[in-house]
Amino acid sequence: MIDMAMIWRRDDPGQDGLLAVVDGTRYYINKYGKVPNFVNVPQGFLSEKDIFELQKRKWTVATNAPKYFKNDIWLGIKTQAQNKEKQP
């Protein structure tokens, strides 16, 4: 489950993908007071090395954002889904 999601758009399409994630993360922390741990980007936005570095830091990285969002990063907080039993 993803909570508190937002979209961050890099202003410069030539900006490095990882730097764009860092910029978006700073904004996210300032806005929500929490550190995101999930990012979804279009395929090719981040290098394999960048993805590995984020995963080492316990981030979940998805690369299935629509291609027409080529300059957008989807940031959020991934939480464990909780099973709620129905009360009688």
Number of C-alpha atoms within 10 A of each C-alpha: 9 15 12 12 15 16 15 18 17 19 10 9 12 8 11 13 20 17 13 22 23 11 14 23 21 15 14 21 12 11 9 10 10 14 15 23 19 21 26 20 23 19 14 12 21 19 13 10 10 15 18 14 13 18 14 10 9 11 17 17 18 14 16 11 17 12 14 8 13 16 19 25 24 19 25 23 19 17 11 8 8 7 6 6 6 5 4 3
